[in-house]
Amino acid sequence: MEDKGLQHSRKIMSMKTEQRIIRSLPGVFIVMLVFLFTMMVGCSPKTKTSTLPLDSTQSFSYSGTAEVPDRWWTVFDDQRLNDLVDTAFSANFNLKTAWQRLKAAQAVVRRENANLFPAVDASARSEMSRSIYEFADNNSFRLGLSAEYEVDLWGRINSRVEAEQYRANTTYTDYQTAALSLSAEIVRTWYQLSEARHQLDIVVKQIETNEKVLSLIKERFGSGQVRSVDIMRQRQLLEATREQRSYAEARVKTLEHQLAVLLGKPPQQTLEFAHDSLPQLPPLPETGIPVELIRRRPDVQSAYNLLKAADRDLAAAISDQYPRLSLSASVSTAAQNADNLFRDWAYSVAGNLLAPLIYGGRLSAEVDRNQAVKKQQLYQYGQAVLSAFREVEDALVREKKQRESLQSLKKQLALSRKAYEQLRVEYFNGIADYLDVLTALDEEQQLQRNVLSARLALLEYRIALYRALAGGFPTNRETVNEG
């Protein structure tokens, strides 16, 4: 009798289980149909392709033939400079900040991409209670899993993921731009410091020259051959030259401080390096064509990525106007004691379709806003391209004209030196006024300083040309897992 009763109970339980499954089939079937339908019709809204708002650009004014490496500063063949740039790439705090911005942007991409997958939660609950009248304990235990998933019907989620990916690309090109700017700043500061030290050497030599001339004038004054006013004029020139020394010394120190901070070091730290002269310029680099510059420059690519991100934001805003479908499922078990916890299971599967009806024009206004932002990014992209072209053209013409200016200054210096020597001889022979000698000496010394400044300006214009033509390059941080 017990065996037949047990069989009868199992048969009843089996029938009930089959009935629950049969009752759940229509809902599951409907959900599957909806899912298949969304797989067939799901697509991103089409947005208008943006083109560069510029006419076809002409070639650059002129070009050299030398090929420029990615690490453009190595063309100066200065190993100490190369080491300084590498040190700055690993120690400069602004560059480290830019890298952490990139890490944050990449984390945002991963966060948005997670919305393409179901979210699963686990729950566990244990409760114990006692009645004050029955003095009996009541226990309950519950375990469960639940999952939610939004079907990307119109590509809204994917558009947001793509938008953040473009922004992450922008952050990386911003990092490359920062590295490129840092390299140019290091090279400029390095050669400015070299020029400042040479200026100081020139001023020190000029002070020695002026002191010797003053001694000669004093000797002739003792013999009554010169006027006292000549001594005062020479002393005034000597003091003016000493003032130049104070300025040159201050400039050397401030440039040393600037270089130390660029290298991530305190400005008080002394940098030991050789006192090198300004290098001769390498051959003029090949400028290429404007289209190549657009693809190469990281700041231009940054503007382009922002434009693409705005386009994907617009697509997501359009998708927000369409219905959303979300699926959810859960399974749980509950019992009054732990031994029976896994004997009885309950599950549910649900689909939820939400369609926006009345939002007071908020959704369409968001579309209009994103459309305007996209146009802003388009025009900013065009401006970035034009600025890149202008920087190349400016650097080319400035270097060309600076060469002409430098040659003129060198000729002026040679003529001034000859004039001073001749007037000096005439003065000591009593046939020239000392004011003419003093003016010629002052002009010669000023021209010596101007020639050195002009050489630095020519070098800085070449650095600006390399900066304008350069593309992104690895800084070794990309291959190192830096926190």
HELIX and SHEET records of a PDB file:
HELIX    1   1 GLU A    2  VAL A   41  1                                  40    
HELIX    2   2 TRP A   72  PHE A   76  5                                   5    
HELIX    3   3 GLN A   79  ALA A   91  1                                  13    
HELIX    4   4 PHE A   93  ASN A  113  1                                  21    
HELIX    5   5 ALA A  114  LEU A  116  5                                   3    
HELIX    6   6 ARG A  156  GLY A  222  1                                  67    
HELIX    7   7 SER A  228  LEU A  262  1                                  35    
HELIX    8   8 PRO A  290  ARG A  296  1                                   7    
HELIX    9   9 PRO A  298  SER A  319  1                                  22    
HELIX   10  10 ALA A  338  ASN A  340  5                                   3    
HELIX   11  11 ARG A  362  PHE A  428  1                                  67    
HELIX   12  12 TYR A  434  LEU A  469  1                                  36    
HELIX   13  13 ARG A  477  THR A  479  5                                   3    
SHEET    1   A 4 ALA A 119  ARG A 130  0                                        
SHEET    2   A 4 ASP A 137  VAL A 151 -1                                        
SHEET    3   A 4 ARG A 324  ALA A 335 -1                                        
SHEET    4   A 4 TRP A 345  LEU A 354 -1                                        
END                                                                             
